[in-house]
Amino acid sequence: MSLFNRFSLLVLFFCALAAHAQTPDAKTDPTLSSALDGELFYQLLLGELNARDGDLGAAYSLLLDAARKTNDGKLYQRAVDIALQGRSGDSALQAARAWRQALPASKEANRYLLQILIGMNRIGDTVEPLKREIAAADPKDRVAAILTIPRYFARATDRKLVASTVEQALASYLATPALGATAWTVIGHLRSSAGDNTGALDAARKAQAMDPKSDGPALLALSMMNPKTPQAEAIVKKHLEGQAQPELRMEYVRALLNTQRYAEATAQLQIITTEKPDFLQAWLVRGALELQDGKAALAERSFNRYVELASAKRAGAVRADTARGLVQAYLSLAQIAEQRKDYAQADAWLKRVDNPEDLLNAQLRRASILARQGKLEEALKLVRSQPEKSPEDARLKISAEVQLLRDSKQYKLAHDLLAQTISRNPGDFDLVYDLAMVAEKLGNYDEMERLLRSVMAGKPEYQHAYNALGFSLAERNTRLAEARQLILKALEYAPNDPFITDSLGWVEFRSGNLVEALHILQDAFKARPDAEIAAHLGEVLWALGRREQALSAWKDGQQINAENETLLETLKRLRVKL
């Protein structure tokens, strides 16, 4: 090392000593400063020089020895850091243990020891450090300290060992009224992470029993809600029977939506908007579900309420999700106005979209409105004139143009456009699926089947391909056994999809199983009121001789979407006038 570099290091070292002298430990313990004699000074200096020169082993030995002589926490920490710098876990652990033994009240020493043990994957040895970590926390901060525990083990691989170790560390808190619910909730999350759903549910129940008002057990149960753990929902519902926070009820709504339980989700949203009318997000989701169910008037009310609440916040900072929600509300309100042929109002809503990222969507919707007024060429021109900021924009424009052509029954043009686009993007299975649907409209059933089977081969979990082919076979009253198998395969990937359930009901109808078809279609329509499902349900009722019920089903479908092709074709074929 050059003389200049050695001099620079000396300056830095003296600065460090001066800073150390100002620490609380140095002020309260005069032995720390008095211990710094010439020999110790030289030892520290030599240790730092060795560290700077890369001889970390020698530096570690010198500084750990100095730490033991002085009982100085800063020197212990420096020894640990040097060991970690040299990637010597054993040396770091030795220094951390010596530090904690010398200064048993040091929170920093215990935390270093805990983190080093976890880093060395010695999970079973962390019980005592964990106990000390929680015990050292201020009583008012102890809940937060317990909730922080899982973060320490985020990278640990043996999740079962983590769960059992933490449970041992928390054993003394599991029966205490103040901390028991929190401790059991943390244990439940760790058990769930380890794949022990039975144990996690048991922990959630115990946590809820200790503190029925705590959100923690319900949130734990929500995280496990799926068809394989139906017991989790009971814990959530029990919590919701009380005065649950709307945020938690909203999480339950999201869980219901994930399993396509739309009616139940709507019921929960109604509770939220009744109990807390200014809860913004609930109005947006409620409007979307009402619009999906064909209840345009209710949806319009909900979206208007969302716009009213969200716009009131514009005086201050508007969160990104609120801004996105406003765009969704504007687009949905435009759709509702378009459905009742109030094109001027629809255009007015679309003009309120001012976010550059959403302008393309708004313009594409304006094109749809033009097409509905018979101005197809003008609509296509508007779509094609939109700038493309990304490949996704280009794809969105293609999809919009295809939809305009399909809605105008220009199937050959739509087919050619899709085929040309797919030739450049053969792996885009959504576009391949769209091409198959257009081929069906053209009566090219062999091409449709070939395309759908290519989707199944390339993306086996693409449930729409199985459903589309199965329904097409049923609709043509051919290969019904194969059609049933295809639709059942689709249901494996999307068990609660009412449209796939509708397809299954149609297969049963074509197979002559009218009673079974009726039950299936009634369930499908209950889950998702839709004009096409109503058309199928009405036809089954008609075939069973239950004419009044059939007319009622068709009227329901007509209220949802009077222009639905399947409904119109069914009424025409059966010579029914509503």
VEXDREN-2710 file (C-alpha; in Angstrom, 1 decimal):
% VEXDREN-2710
k/r/px/py/pz
1/MET/0.0/0.0/0.0
2/SER/1.4/3.5/-0.8
3/LEU/2.2/6.0/1.9
4/PHE/-0.6/8.2/0.7
5/ASN/-3.2/5.4/0.9
6/ARG/-2.0/4.5/4.4
7/PHE/-2.2/8.1/5.5
8/SER/-5.8/8.3/4.1
9/LEU/-6.8/5.2/6.0
10/LEU/-5.4/6.7/9.2
11/VAL/-7.5/9.8/8.7
12/LEU/-10.6/7.7/8.1
13/PHE/-9.8/5.6/11.2
14/PHE/-9.4/8.6/13.5
15/CYS/-12.7/10.0/12.2
16/ALA/-14.4/6.6/13.0
17/LEU/-12.9/6.7/16.5
18/ALA/-14.3/10.2/17.0
19/ALA/-17.7/9.2/15.8
20/HIS/-17.6/6.1/18.1
21/ALA/-16.8/8.3/21.0
22/GLN/-20.1/10.1/20.5
23/THR/-22.2/6.9/20.7
24/PRO/-24.4/6.4/23.8
25/ASP/-22.4/3.4/24.8
26/ALA/-19.1/5.4/24.8
27/LYS/-20.7/8.2/26.9
28/THR/-22.2/5.9/29.5
29/ASP/-19.3/3.4/29.7
30/PRO/-16.0/5.2/30.3
31/THR/-14.1/1.8/30.1
32/LEU/-14.8/1.9/26.3
33/SER/-12.6/4.9/25.8
34/SER/-10.2/4.2/28.6
35/ALA/-9.5/0.8/27.1
36/LEU/-8.2/2.3/23.9
37/ASP/-4.4/2.2/24.8
38/GLY/-1.6/2.2/22.3
39/GLU/-1.6/-1.6/21.9
40/LEU/-5.4/-1.7/21.2
41/PHE/-5.1/1.3/18.9
42/TYR/-2.5/-0.6/16.9
43/GLN/-4.6/-3.8/16.8
44/LEU/-7.6/-1.9/15.5
45/LEU/-5.5/-0.1/12.9
46/LEU/-3.9/-3.3/11.8
47/GLY/-7.2/-5.0/11.5
48/GLU/-8.6/-2.3/9.3
49/LEU/-5.5/-2.3/7.1
50/ASN/-5.8/-6.1/6.6
51/ALA/-9.5/-5.6/5.7
52/ARG/-8.6/-3.0/3.2
53/ASP/-5.8/-5.2/1.7
54/GLY/-8.2/-8.1/1.4
55/ASP/-6.8/-10.3/4.2
56/LEU/-10.3/-10.7/5.8
57/GLY/-9.3/-13.7/7.9
58/ALA/-6.6/-11.7/9.7
59/ALA/-8.9/-8.6/10.0
60/TYR/-11.7/-10.7/11.5
61/SER/-9.4/-12.3/14.1
62/LEU/-7.9/-8.9/15.2
63/LEU/-11.3/-7.1/15.4
64/LEU/-13.1/-9.9/17.2
65/ASP/-10.3/-10.1/19.8
66/ALA/-10.5/-6.3/20.2
67/ALA/-14.3/-6.6/20.6
68/ARG/-13.9/-9.2/23.4
69/LYS/-11.3/-7.1/25.2
70/THR/-13.6/-4.0/25.2
71/ASN/-17.1/-5.5/25.1
72/ASP/-17.8/-2.9/22.4
73/GLY/-20.9/-3.7/20.3
74/LYS/-19.6/-1.7/17.3
75/LEU/-16.5/-3.8/17.2
76/TYR/-18.5/-7.0/17.4
77/GLN/-20.7/-5.8/14.5
78/ARG/-17.5/-4.9/12.5
79/ALA/-16.2/-8.4/13.0
80/VAL/-19.4/-9.9/11.9
81/ASP/-19.6/-7.7/8.8
82/ILE/-16.0/-8.6/7.8
83/ALA/-16.9/-12.4/8.2
84/LEU/-19.9/-11.9/6.0
85/GLN/-17.9/-9.9/3.5
86/GLY/-15.6/-12.9/3.3
87/ARG/-18.6/-15.3/3.0
88/SER/-17.6/-17.1/6.1
89/GLY/-20.9/-18.0/7.8
90/ASP/-19.3/-20.0/10.6
91/SER/-17.0/-17.0/11.5
92/ALA/-20.0/-14.6/11.4
93/LEU/-22.0/-17.0/13.6
94/GLN/-19.1/-17.3/16.1
95/ALA/-18.8/-13.5/16.3
96/ALA/-22.5/-12.9/16.6
97/ARG/-22.8/-15.5/19.4
98/ALA/-19.9/-13.9/21.2
99/TRP/-21.5/-10.5/20.8
100/ARG/-24.8/-11.6/22.2
101/GLN/-23.1/-13.4/25.1
102/ALA/-21.1/-10.3/26.0
103/LEU/-24.1/-7.9/25.6
104/PRO/-27.2/-10.0/26.3
105/ALA/-29.5/-7.0/26.2
106/SER/-28.4/-5.9/22.7
107/LYS/-31.3/-6.1/20.3
108/GLU/-28.8/-5.7/17.4
109/ALA/-26.7/-8.6/18.5
110/ASN/-29.8/-10.9/18.7
111/ARG/-31.0/-9.7/15.3
112/TYR/-27.7/-10.4/13.7
113/LEU/-27.6/-13.8/15.2
114/LEU/-31.1/-14.6/14.0
115/GLN/-30.4/-13.5/10.5
116/ILE/-27.1/-15.4/10.2
117/LEU/-28.8/-18.6/11.4
118/ILE/-31.5/-18.2/8.8
119/GLY/-29.0/-17.4/6.1
120/MET/-27.1/-20.6/7.0
121/ASN/-30.4/-22.5/6.8
122/ARG/-30.1/-23.5/10.5
123/ILE/-33.8/-22.9/11.0
124/GLY/-34.2/-25.2/14.0
125/ASP/-31.6/-23.1/15.9
126/THR/-33.6/-19.9/15.6
127/VAL/-36.2/-20.7/18.3
128/GLU/-34.4/-18.9/21.1
129/PRO/-33.4/-15.8/19.1
130/LEU/-37.0/-15.5/17.9
131/LYS/-38.2/-15.6/21.5
132/ARG/-35.7/-12.9/22.5
133/GLU/-36.7/-10.8/19.5
134/ILE/-40.4/-10.8/20.5
135/ALA/-39.7/-10.4/24.2
136/ALA/-37.4/-7.4/23.5
137/ALA/-40.1/-5.5/21.6
138/ASP/-42.0/-2.8/23.4
139/PRO/-45.4/-4.2/24.5
140/LYS/-47.3/-1.9/22.3
141/ASP/-45.1/-3.0/19.3
142/ARG/-45.3/-6.8/20.0
143/VAL/-48.1/-7.5/17.6
144/ALA/-46.1/-5.9/14.8
145/ALA/-43.0/-7.9/15.9
146/ILE/-45.0/-11.2/15.6
147/LEU/-46.5/-10.2/12.3
148/THR/-42.9/-9.5/11.0
149/ILE/-41.6/-13.0/11.7
150/PRO/-42.6/-14.6/8.3
151/ARG/-40.4/-12.0/6.5
152/TYR/-37.3/-13.3/8.1
153/PHE/-37.9/-16.7/6.6
154/ALA/-39.0/-15.5/3.1
155/ARG/-36.1/-17.4/1.4
156/ALA/-36.1/-20.5/3.6
157/THR/-36.7/-23.7/1.6
158/ASP/-38.0/-26.0/4.3
159/ARG/-41.4/-24.4/4.9
160/LYS/-42.6/-27.1/7.3
161/LEU/-39.6/-26.7/9.5
162/VAL/-40.1/-22.9/9.5
163/ALA/-43.8/-23.4/10.6
164/SER/-42.9/-25.7/13.4
165/THR/-39.9/-23.6/14.6
166/VAL/-42.0/-20.4/14.7
167/GLU/-44.8/-22.2/16.6
168/GLN/-42.2/-23.2/19.2
169/ALA/-41.0/-19.6/19.5
170/LEU/-44.6/-18.4/19.9
171/ALA/-45.7/-21.1/22.3
172/SER/-45.9/-18.8/25.3
173/TYR/-48.2/-16.3/23.4
174/LEU/-50.7/-18.7/21.9
175/ALA/-53.1/-18.6/24.9
176/THR/-52.7/-14.9/25.8
177/PRO/-55.8/-12.8/25.0
178/ALA/-53.7/-9.9/23.6
179/LEU/-51.4/-11.8/21.3
180/GLY/-53.0/-15.2/20.8
181/ALA/-55.0/-14.4/17.7
182/THR/-52.0/-12.7/16.0
183/ALA/-49.7/-15.6/16.9
184/TRP/-52.1/-18.3/15.6
185/THR/-52.6/-16.2/12.4
186/VAL/-48.9/-16.1/11.7
187/ILE/-48.6/-19.8/12.3
188/GLY/-51.5/-20.4/10.0
189/HIS/-49.9/-18.4/7.2
190/LEU/-46.7/-20.4/7.6
191/ARG/-48.5/-23.7/7.6
192/SER/-50.4/-22.7/4.5
193/SER/-47.1/-21.7/2.8
194/ALA/-45.8/-25.2/3.7
195/GLY/-48.8/-26.8/2.0
196/ASP/-50.5/-27.8/5.3
197/ASN/-54.0/-26.5/4.6
198/THR/-55.6/-28.6/7.4
199/GLY/-53.2/-27.2/9.9
200/ALA/-53.6/-23.6/8.5
201/LEU/-57.4/-23.9/8.8
202/ASP/-57.0/-25.1/12.4
203/ALA/-54.8/-22.2/13.2
204/ALA/-57.3/-19.8/11.6
205/ARG/-60.2/-21.2/13.7
206/LYS/-58.1/-20.9/16.9
207/ALA/-57.2/-17.3/16.1
208/GLN/-60.8/-16.5/15.4
209/ALA/-62.0/-18.1/18.6
210/MET/-59.5/-16.0/20.6
211/ASP/-60.5/-12.7/18.9
212/PRO/-63.6/-12.9/16.8
213/LYS/-63.2/-9.2/15.8
214/SER/-59.7/-9.6/14.3
215/ASP/-59.4/-9.4/10.5
216/GLY/-56.3/-11.6/10.5
217/PRO/-58.0/-15.1/10.7
218/ALA/-60.5/-14.1/8.0
219/LEU/-57.8/-12.8/5.7
220/LEU/-55.8/-16.0/6.3
221/ALA/-58.9/-18.0/5.3
222/LEU/-59.5/-15.8/2.3
223/SER/-56.0/-16.6/1.0
224/MET/-56.9/-20.3/1.1
225/MET/-60.4/-20.1/-0.5
226/ASN/-60.5/-22.5/-3.3
227/PRO/-62.6/-25.6/-4.3
228/LYS/-60.1/-27.9/-2.4
229/THR/-60.5/-26.1/0.9
230/PRO/-64.2/-25.2/1.2
231/GLN/-63.9/-25.0/5.0
232/ALA/-62.0/-21.8/4.6
233/GLU/-65.1/-19.9/3.5
234/ALA/-66.9/-20.7/6.7
235/ILE/-64.3/-18.8/8.7
236/VAL/-64.7/-15.8/6.4
237/LYS/-68.5/-15.9/6.6
238/LYS/-68.4/-16.1/10.4
239/HIS/-66.3/-13.0/10.5
240/LEU/-68.6/-11.2/8.0
241/GLU/-71.6/-11.8/10.3
242/GLY/-70.2/-9.1/12.6
243/GLN/-69.3/-5.5/11.7
244/ALA/-66.6/-6.4/9.2
245/GLN/-64.6/-3.7/7.5
246/PRO/-65.7/-3.0/4.0
247/GLU/-62.1/-3.6/2.8
248/LEU/-62.3/-7.2/4.0
249/ARG/-65.7/-7.8/2.6
250/MET/-64.3/-6.5/-0.7
251/GLU/-61.6/-9.1/-0.6
252/TYR/-64.3/-11.7/-0.2
253/VAL/-66.0/-10.3/-3.3
254/ARG/-62.8/-10.7/-5.2
255/ALA/-62.5/-14.3/-4.0
256/LEU/-66.1/-15.0/-5.2
257/LEU/-65.4/-13.4/-8.5
258/ASN/-62.3/-15.6/-9.0
259/THR/-64.6/-18.6/-8.7
260/GLN/-67.2/-17.0/-10.9
261/ARG/-69.8/-16.8/-8.2
262/TYR/-71.3/-13.6/-9.5
263/ALA/-74.6/-13.6/-7.8
264/GLU/-73.0/-14.0/-4.3
265/ALA/-70.5/-11.3/-5.2
266/THR/-73.3/-9.0/-6.1
267/ALA/-75.1/-9.6/-2.8
268/GLN/-71.9/-8.8/-0.9
269/LEU/-71.4/-5.6/-2.9
270/GLN/-75.0/-4.5/-2.1
271/ILE/-74.1/-4.9/1.6
272/ILE/-71.0/-2.8/1.2
273/THR/-72.7/0.0/-0.7
274/THR/-75.6/0.0/1.8
275/GLU/-73.4/0.1/4.9
276/LYS/-70.8/2.5/3.4
277/PRO/-72.3/4.4/0.5
278/ASP/-69.1/6.2/-0.2
279/PHE/-66.9/3.1/-0.6
280/LEU/-65.7/3.8/-4.1
281/GLN/-64.5/0.5/-5.5
282/ALA/-67.6/-1.4/-4.6
283/TRP/-69.8/0.8/-6.9
284/LEU/-67.5/0.1/-9.8
285/VAL/-67.5/-3.7/-9.4
286/ARG/-71.2/-3.7/-8.7
287/GLY/-71.9/-1.8/-11.9
288/ALA/-69.7/-4.2/-13.9
289/LEU/-71.7/-7.2/-12.5
290/GLU/-75.0/-5.6/-13.1
291/LEU/-74.1/-4.8/-16.6
292/GLN/-72.9/-8.3/-17.1
293/ASP/-76.3/-9.6/-15.9
294/GLY/-78.1/-7.3/-18.4
295/LYS/-79.4/-5.0/-15.7
296/ALA/-78.5/-1.8/-17.6
297/ALA/-80.5/0.6/-15.5
298/LEU/-79.0/-0.6/-12.2
299/ALA/-75.5/-0.7/-13.7
300/GLU/-75.9/2.9/-15.0
301/ARG/-76.9/4.0/-11.5
302/SER/-73.9/2.3/-10.0
303/PHE/-71.4/3.7/-12.5
304/ASN/-72.8/7.2/-12.1
305/ARG/-72.4/6.9/-8.4
306/TYR/-68.8/5.8/-8.9
307/VAL/-68.1/8.8/-11.2
308/GLU/-69.7/11.1/-8.7
309/LEU/-67.5/9.9/-5.8
310/ALA/-64.3/9.6/-7.9
311/SER/-64.8/13.1/-9.5
312/ALA/-65.1/14.6/-6.0
313/LYS/-61.5/13.4/-5.3
314/ARG/-60.1/15.2/-8.4
315/ALA/-59.6/18.3/-6.3
316/GLY/-56.8/16.4/-4.6
317/ALA/-54.4/13.7/-5.8
318/VAL/-56.2/11.0/-7.7
319/ARG/-54.8/7.5/-7.2
320/ALA/-53.9/5.6/-10.3
321/ASP/-56.5/2.9/-9.6
322/THR/-59.2/5.6/-9.3
323/ALA/-58.2/7.1/-12.6
324/ARG/-58.3/3.7/-14.2
325/GLY/-61.7/3.1/-12.6
326/LEU/-63.1/6.3/-14.1
327/VAL/-62.0/5.2/-17.5
328/GLN/-63.8/1.9/-17.0
329/ALA/-66.9/3.7/-15.8
330/TYR/-66.9/6.0/-18.8
331/LEU/-66.5/3.1/-21.2
332/SER/-69.3/1.2/-19.5
333/LEU/-71.7/4.1/-19.4
334/ALA/-71.0/4.6/-23.1
335/GLN/-71.8/1.0/-23.7
336/ILE/-75.1/1.4/-21.8
337/ALA/-76.1/4.5/-23.8
338/GLU/-75.1/2.7/-27.0
339/GLN/-77.4/-0.3/-26.1
340/ARG/-80.4/2.0/-25.9
341/LYS/-79.2/3.7/-29.2
342/ASP/-78.4/7.0/-27.5
343/TYR/-75.3/7.4/-29.6
344/ALA/-74.8/11.1/-28.7
345/GLN/-74.7/10.3/-25.0
346/ALA/-72.4/7.4/-25.7
347/ASP/-70.0/9.6/-27.6
348/ALA/-70.2/12.2/-24.8
349/TRP/-69.0/9.6/-22.2
350/LEU/-66.2/8.5/-24.5
351/LYS/-65.0/12.1/-24.9
352/ARG/-64.4/12.2/-21.2
353/VAL/-61.6/9.7/-21.4
354/ASP/-58.5/11.9/-21.2
355/ASN/-55.8/9.4/-20.2
356/PRO/-53.4/8.9/-23.2
357/GLU/-53.1/5.2/-22.4
358/ASP/-56.9/4.7/-22.8
359/LEU/-57.5/7.0/-25.8
360/LEU/-57.2/4.1/-28.2
361/ASN/-59.9/2.1/-26.4
362/ALA/-62.1/5.1/-26.4
363/GLN/-61.6/5.6/-30.2
364/LEU/-62.3/2.0/-30.9
365/ARG/-65.5/2.2/-29.0
366/ARG/-66.4/5.3/-31.1
367/ALA/-65.8/3.2/-34.2
368/SER/-68.2/0.6/-32.8
369/ILE/-70.9/3.3/-32.4
370/LEU/-70.4/4.4/-36.0
371/ALA/-70.8/0.8/-37.2
372/ARG/-74.0/0.4/-35.2
373/GLN/-75.3/3.5/-37.1
374/GLY/-74.6/1.8/-40.4
375/LYS/-71.3/3.7/-41.0
376/LEU/-69.0/0.7/-41.3
377/GLU/-66.5/2.2/-43.7
378/GLU/-66.2/5.3/-41.5
379/ALA/-65.8/3.1/-38.5
380/LEU/-63.0/1.0/-40.2
381/LYS/-61.3/4.2/-41.3
382/LEU/-61.3/5.5/-37.7
383/VAL/-59.8/2.2/-36.4
384/ARG/-57.1/2.1/-39.0
385/SER/-56.1/5.8/-38.5
386/GLN/-55.3/5.3/-34.8
387/PRO/-51.5/5.5/-33.9
388/GLU/-49.7/2.4/-32.6
389/LYS/-47.5/3.0/-29.6
390/SER/-46.8/-0.7/-29.1
391/PRO/-47.3/-4.2/-30.6
392/GLU/-50.3/-4.6/-28.3
393/ASP/-51.9/-1.5/-29.8
394/ALA/-51.5/-3.0/-33.3
395/ARG/-53.1/-6.2/-32.1
396/LEU/-55.9/-4.3/-30.4
397/LYS/-56.7/-2.5/-33.6
398/ILE/-56.8/-5.8/-35.6
399/SER/-59.2/-7.3/-33.0
400/ALA/-61.4/-4.2/-33.2
401/GLU/-61.5/-4.3/-36.9
402/VAL/-62.4/-8.0/-36.9
403/GLN/-65.2/-7.4/-34.4
404/LEU/-66.6/-4.6/-36.6
405/LEU/-66.6/-6.9/-39.6
406/ARG/-68.2/-9.8/-37.7
407/ASP/-70.9/-7.6/-36.2
408/SER/-71.7/-6.4/-39.8
409/LYS/-71.7/-10.1/-41.0
410/GLN/-68.7/-9.4/-43.2
411/TYR/-67.3/-12.8/-42.3
412/LYS/-65.1/-13.3/-45.4
413/LEU/-63.3/-10.0/-44.8
414/ALA/-62.8/-10.8/-41.2
415/HIS/-61.5/-14.3/-42.1
416/ASP/-59.0/-12.9/-44.5
417/LEU/-57.8/-10.2/-42.1
418/LEU/-57.3/-12.8/-39.3
419/ALA/-55.5/-15.3/-41.6
420/GLN/-53.1/-12.6/-42.8
421/THR/-52.4/-11.5/-39.2
422/ILE/-51.9/-15.1/-38.0
423/SER/-49.4/-15.8/-40.8
424/ARG/-47.2/-13.2/-39.0
425/ASN/-48.0/-14.4/-35.5
426/PRO/-48.7/-18.1/-35.6
427/GLY/-48.4/-18.5/-31.9
428/ASP/-51.2/-16.0/-31.0
429/PHE/-53.8/-18.6/-29.9
430/ASP/-56.5/-16.0/-29.2
431/LEU/-56.4/-14.9/-32.9
432/VAL/-56.4/-18.5/-34.0
433/TYR/-59.5/-19.1/-31.9
434/ASP/-61.1/-16.0/-33.4
435/LEU/-60.3/-17.3/-36.9
436/ALA/-62.0/-20.6/-36.0
437/MET/-65.1/-18.8/-34.9
438/VAL/-65.3/-16.9/-38.2
439/ALA/-64.7/-20.1/-40.2
440/GLU/-67.7/-21.6/-38.4
441/LYS/-69.8/-18.6/-39.4
442/LEU/-68.8/-19.2/-43.0
443/GLY/-69.8/-22.9/-42.7
444/ASN/-66.2/-24.1/-42.9
445/TYR/-66.5/-26.7/-40.2
446/ASP/-63.4/-28.7/-41.1
447/GLU/-61.3/-25.6/-41.0
448/MET/-62.8/-24.6/-37.7
449/GLU/-62.1/-28.0/-36.1
450/ARG/-58.5/-28.0/-37.5
451/LEU/-57.9/-24.6/-36.0
452/LEU/-59.4/-25.4/-32.6
453/ARG/-57.4/-28.6/-32.3
454/SER/-54.2/-26.7/-33.1
455/VAL/-55.1/-24.4/-30.2
456/MET/-55.7/-27.4/-27.9
457/ALA/-52.3/-28.9/-29.0
458/GLY/-50.4/-25.6/-28.5
459/LYS/-52.2/-24.5/-25.3
460/PRO/-53.9/-27.4/-23.7
461/GLU/-55.4/-25.3/-20.9
462/TYR/-57.3/-23.1/-23.4
463/GLN/-60.8/-24.1/-22.3
464/HIS/-62.6/-22.0/-24.9
465/ALA/-61.3/-24.2/-27.7
466/TYR/-62.8/-27.4/-26.2
467/ASN/-66.0/-25.7/-25.4
468/ALA/-66.4/-24.1/-28.9
469/LEU/-65.8/-27.4/-30.7
470/GLY/-68.1/-29.3/-28.3
471/PHE/-70.9/-26.8/-28.7
472/SER/-70.5/-26.7/-32.5
473/LEU/-70.9/-30.4/-32.7
474/ALA/-73.9/-30.3/-30.4
475/GLU/-75.4/-27.5/-32.4
476/ARG/-75.1/-29.5/-35.6
477/ASN/-76.4/-32.6/-33.7
478/THR/-73.4/-34.7/-34.6
479/ARG/-70.8/-36.7/-32.7
480/LEU/-72.6/-36.0/-29.4
481/ALA/-70.6/-38.3/-27.3
482/GLU/-67.4/-36.6/-28.4
483/ALA/-69.0/-33.2/-27.9
484/ARG/-69.8/-34.1/-24.3
485/GLN/-66.2/-35.2/-23.6
486/LEU/-64.9/-32.0/-25.1
487/ILE/-67.1/-29.8/-22.9
488/LEU/-66.4/-31.8/-19.8
489/LYS/-62.7/-31.3/-20.6
490/ALA/-63.4/-27.5/-20.8
491/LEU/-65.1/-27.7/-17.4
492/GLU/-62.0/-29.2/-15.9
493/TYR/-60.2/-26.0/-16.6
494/ALA/-63.1/-23.7/-15.8
495/PRO/-65.5/-25.6/-13.4
496/ASN/-67.9/-22.7/-12.8
497/ASP/-68.0/-21.1/-16.2
498/PRO/-71.8/-20.7/-16.9
499/PHE/-71.2/-20.6/-20.7
500/ILE/-69.5/-23.9/-20.7
501/THR/-72.2/-25.3/-18.4
502/ASP/-74.7/-24.0/-21.0
503/SER/-72.9/-26.0/-23.7
504/LEU/-73.2/-29.1/-21.5
505/GLY/-76.9/-28.5/-21.1
506/TRP/-77.2/-28.1/-24.9
507/VAL/-75.5/-31.5/-25.4
508/GLU/-77.8/-33.2/-23.0
509/PHE/-80.8/-31.6/-24.8
510/ARG/-79.5/-32.8/-28.2
511/SER/-79.0/-36.3/-26.7
512/GLY/-82.6/-36.4/-25.6
513/ASN/-81.9/-36.0/-21.8
514/LEU/-84.4/-33.2/-21.4
515/VAL/-84.7/-33.3/-17.6
516/GLU/-80.9/-33.3/-17.1
517/ALA/-80.6/-30.5/-19.7
518/LEU/-83.2/-28.5/-17.8
519/HIS/-81.4/-28.7/-14.5
520/ILE/-78.0/-27.8/-16.0
521/LEU/-79.4/-24.8/-17.9
522/GLN/-81.3/-23.5/-14.9
523/ASP/-78.1/-23.6/-12.9
524/ALA/-76.2/-21.8/-15.8
525/PHE/-78.8/-19.1/-16.1
526/LYS/-78.9/-18.6/-12.3
527/ALA/-75.1/-18.2/-12.3
528/ARG/-75.1/-15.9/-15.3
529/PRO/-78.3/-14.4/-16.7
530/ASP/-77.5/-14.2/-20.4
531/ALA/-79.7/-14.0/-23.5
532/GLU/-78.2/-17.0/-25.2
533/ILE/-78.5/-19.2/-22.1
534/ALA/-82.1/-18.0/-21.8
535/ALA/-82.7/-19.1/-25.4
536/HIS/-81.5/-22.6/-24.7
537/LEU/-83.4/-22.8/-21.4
538/GLY/-86.6/-21.7/-23.1
539/GLU/-86.2/-24.3/-25.8
540/VAL/-85.8/-27.1/-23.4
541/LEU/-88.9/-25.9/-21.4
542/TRP/-90.8/-25.7/-24.7
543/ALA/-89.8/-29.3/-25.6
544/LEU/-91.0/-30.4/-22.2
545/GLY/-94.4/-28.8/-22.8
546/ARG/-93.9/-26.2/-20.2
547/ARG/-94.8/-23.4/-22.5
548/GLU/-95.5/-20.6/-20.0
549/GLN/-92.1/-21.1/-18.3
550/ALA/-90.5/-21.1/-21.7
551/LEU/-92.0/-17.8/-22.7
552/SER/-90.9/-16.4/-19.3
553/ALA/-87.3/-17.5/-19.9
554/TRP/-87.3/-16.0/-23.4
555/LYS/-88.7/-12.7/-22.1
556/ASP/-86.0/-12.6/-19.5
557/GLY/-83.5/-13.1/-22.3
558/GLN/-85.1/-10.4/-24.4
559/GLN/-84.8/-7.9/-21.5
560/ILE/-81.1/-8.8/-21.2
561/ASN/-80.3/-8.5/-24.9
562/ALA/-83.2/-8.2/-27.4
563/GLU/-80.7/-8.4/-30.3
564/ASN/-79.1/-11.7/-29.4
565/GLU/-78.8/-13.9/-32.5
566/THR/-79.4/-17.2/-30.8
567/LEU/-82.5/-15.9/-29.1
568/LEU/-83.9/-14.3/-32.3
569/GLU/-83.2/-17.5/-34.3
570/THR/-84.9/-19.7/-31.7
571/LEU/-88.0/-17.6/-31.6
572/LYS/-88.2/-17.5/-35.4
573/ARG/-87.6/-21.3/-35.8
574/LEU/-90.3/-22.2/-33.2
575/ARG/-92.6/-19.4/-34.6
576/VAL/-93.0/-17.8/-31.2
577/LYS/-93.9/-14.1/-30.7
578/LEU/-93.3/-12.5/-27.4
END
